[in-house]
Amino acid sequence: IGSFLPMMIVMDPPRHDQLRALVSRAFTPRRVAGLQGAITQMAAELFERLDEGSGSADFVTDFAAILPAAVIADLLGIPATDRDQFRLWSSQLVQVDVNHGQTTDARTAATSSYAYFTDFLADRRQTPREDMMSALANATVDGIRLTDEEVLGFCALLLVAGYETTTNLLGNSAVVLAQHRQTRRRLAADRTLLGPAVEELLRYDSPAQGLSRTLTRDVTLHDTTMRQGEKVLLLFGSANRDERAFPDPDVFDIERTSEHQVAFGRGIHFCLGAALARMEARIALDALLDKVPDWEVDLESARRLRSGPIRGYTSLPITWTTPV
């Protein structure tokens, strides 16, 4: 869908700066903070639904895929009845056939979501409401209203950047913490450590592994010259394990100062939703530690997401011994 819709993530200034300034109004610290109560309630309710008798669940399909989708859907104003479809499209859009690029499901999801958001946008232009889609539909940049394609491009970007990456941050975190029991017990005993833990989780197992860029000028880095016009793959996941920036980079350590991690990118394209994603992760892990303080993951039965830039799971079975 990103191949035929304009998205800020692949734009240059000045248009990038104009659109970002407008869209950033939806992610002000005040607005993000205002979502905390609703997200906390949603996280608690999702864990309440887990079957006490079985002592098992699929962490992705039963929790990690639901919470971020509900948050983004609420921001956009998508009806609750459409959230399941919303989640399905998002998951399909990032899946890749290693031999042929996008999967058939991804192409179908692109077409279907484009049609859905086209109708949704028309409705919000006609009958605005108190949601982000209405704000985007009627916003102007330098007195000029956004085109339908620009609004739809942002919706498509939110499907992947706003939902899919947070889902995979949560799934990856469940695996890492299952593998580091001592750290998990520390977090269960002291929730003030959740903030640093989320930063280290972002560094240690980045949900977005990289993005490509086309060089606008020659650049020489580390004795390697890259020429104008060449495409370069920026690997955030590799940068977050760079021994020049992080001592013992392959060690998971929540005592580490991880302010240099680049899971959210850097510069003018730094993730607009970073504060929201961090808050969702803290709330989700807090709820998980409350309800299931001791869990195991079944990586043999888990299913990896087939995607170029996104690292995570489509299915992650977990079991626990402490009753929910």
N, C-alpha and C positions, 0 to 999 in steps of 0.2 A: 504493500500500500504506500510505503514511503517512496517508491520509484515514480509515482505520478502525482503525489501531493507535496506541496511545499512544507518543509518542517524546519523549525529554528535550528535544530541540531546539525543540519547540513547547510545552513545559510551563513553568509558573511555580512559584516556591517556594510552599509548602514541599515538595511532592512532587518537584519537579525536584531540589532539593538532596539529598533522601533517596536518590533513584535515582543521582544523579551520584556521591555519596559511595561507594556500593556498587560501581558500575561502574569508578570510577577506580582501584580496587585492581588491575584488570587492566592498567593503564597506568602503573604505578609506574616511576621511573627505573631501578630494578634489573631489573625484568622487561623493559623496553624494551632496556636494554643487553645483556641476556642473549640477545636475538634477533640481535645484530649478526653473529655468526659464521655463523649459518644463512642470513641474508639475503645476506651477502657471497658465500657459496658458491653460492647460487641465481643471483645476478646473473652470476657468472663462468661457470656452467654454461650459462646461456641464451645468452651470447655465443659460447660454444664451439660451439653448434649452428648458428650462422649459416654459410651456404654460402660458403666461401672463393672458390670459382670464380666466382660470380655478381657479387660485390662490391655486392650490393644486398639489401634486406630491407624489411619493413614494420615500422617501429619500434614501432608500437602493438601489432599482433597478434602479433609475434614476441618482444616484450620488455615494453613498458610496461604491457600489459594482463595479463601473466602474473605478474610479480613481486609486485605488491601483492595480487593475488587469492590467491596462495599464502600470503602472510604472514597475511592475515586468516583464510583457511581454516584454517591451522594454529592460530591463536589460538582459534578457535571449536571446533576438533576435527573439521572436515568432512573426510571421507575424500578422499584424493588422486584417486580415481576420479570424484568429483563436482565437481572444481574447474572443469572446462570449462563445465558447466552453471551453476555459481555465477557465473562471469565473464559469461556470456551474460545471465543475469537482471539482473545489476547494470547492464550497459550498456543494456539495454532499459528498465529502470525510470526512467531519467532522460530518456529521449527523448520529445519533445513534438511534436505536430502543431500548427503555429502557428494553425490555424483551429479545432481541436476539442480542445485540451488533450492529454491522454495519447494516445499511439498505441495501436493495437490490440495491438502487441507488448508495450507497457508494461503494459497491463491483463492480458494473458495471463501476463506475468512476475510480476506482483503476486500473481495467484491461485496460480500454480505454486509460487512461493517460499514463500508462506504455508503451503501444504499440506506442502511439504518440511520446513520448520522446525517445523511442528506435530508431525510424526512424530519429527523429530530431538530435539525437546524432551522428548517423552514417553519416548523411549529413555534420555535422560540423567537424567531424574527417576528412572527405574527402575534404571538401571545407570550411576552416575556414573563419570567418568574424569578424567584430569588435563588438563582443558581449560576454556576460558572458559564454554562452554555449560553444562557440569556445575556450575560455580561459580554461575552465574546461576540455574540451575534450582533450586538448593538453598539459595540465599542468602535472608536475611531482612532487612527494614528495620523497626526497632523491634519485633522479634519476629514480624513478619508476613512471610510468604513472598511474593515477587513473583508477580503473576498471570501466567498464560500469555500474555496479551495484552501485558503490559509486557516480558516476556522477548522475545517475538516482535518487538515494536516496536524493541527495541534491535538485534536481528539485522538487521532491515530497514534501520535507520540505518547499521549497519556496512557493508552492501552498497553504500550510496551514499557516505557520509562517509568510511569507512575504506578503500574500494577505489577508487571511481570518481574521486574528487578527486586521489588520488595518481597514478593512471594518467595523468590529464590534466596534472598538474604535470610529469611526466616527458616527455610528448609536447610540451607547450608549450616546455619547456626545450630539447629537441632542436632545435626550430625557431629559438628565439631565439639559441642558440649557433651555429647554422649561419649566421645572419645577422650575427654579430659574431665574425669569425674571429680578430681580434687578442686579444679576451678569451678565446676558446676556447684559443688557443695559450698564453696566460698560465696558464690552469687546468691544461693538460696539463703545463706545466713546474713548477708549484707547487701541489700539491694542498691546501696549507693554506688556499688561497683558496676552497675549495669551500663552506665554511660561509657566508661572506659572500655568495658567488655564489647559493646557494640562497635566502637571504633576499631578494636583489634579484630573482631569478626569480619568487618568490612575489608580490612587489610589482608587477613589471613586467607580468606576464601571469597574473593570479590565476586558478586553476582554478575556484574558487567565486566567481562574480561578485556574488552577493547573495542575500538572503533577505527575506521579508516579515514584518512584525510588526503587531499590532493595538495601538493606543495605549490605555493604561489611564488616561491623563490628558491634558489639553491640554499641548502642548509648543510653544515658540517657538524657532526656530533660524534665524539669518541672515535676520531680518525676515519669516519665514514662520511662521504659526501653524497647527499641525495639531491637530485636535480629538480628544477622547476617542472611541474606537470606530472611528476611521478606520484604514484599512490603509495602511502605509507600506512602500515598498520600499527596503531598506538596500543600497546598491550598494557592496560592498567594492572591486570593480574600479575604480570611479570614485574612491573615497576614496584608493586606492593611487596614483592619478595626480593628486592634489590639489596644486596648486602652493603652497598655503599650508602644506603639510606637507613637501613634497619639492621642492627647487630643480630646475628642468629635469626635470619628472616624466616626460616622454616619452623621456628618454635612459636607455639601459641602462648602468648604471655600478656595477660590483661594489665600487668604493671607497666607495660611498655607505653611510651609516649608516641601515639600514632597520629599526631596531627599532620604528618606528611603523607598519609595514605591518600591515594588518588582514585578511590572507588567511585567517587562522584565527579571525576574529571577535574580540570583546572581551567582558569582563565575565563573568557567570556562565555564559554559553554558549560560552566559549572552547573551541576544539576539544580534546577529551581526547586525541586521537591525534596532536597536533602534533609531539611529540618523535619519535614513530615515523615520521611522514611525512618529517620533516627528515632523519632517519637513512637512510631508504630512498632519498631523493633524492641524498644525498651518496654513498652506496654505489653507486647506479646510475650516476651521472655519472662516478664514479671508474672503474668497470668499462668504461664506454663510451669514456672517454679512453684507457684501457689498450689496448683492442682496436681501436677505430676512432677514432684521434685527429683524423682529417680527414674530415668527411662533408658531404654536400649533401642538402637535402630537396627533394622535388618537390611544391610546393604546388599546382600545377595539377591533379595527380592525387590529392592528399590529399582526404579526406572529413571534413567537420566534424561533430561531434556535434550533433544537433538537441535542444537542451535549453534550458529557461529559465534556471536558475541556474548550470549547469555549462558551462565553456568548455574545449573540447579537440577531439580528433580521434578518429574511429573507425578511420581508416586514414591512415598517414603513410609514404609510400615514402621511403627514404633510400638513398643510394649512397656508396661510399667508394673511395678510390684506394689506401690503405694496406692490405695484406692483413690479415685478421683473425688 
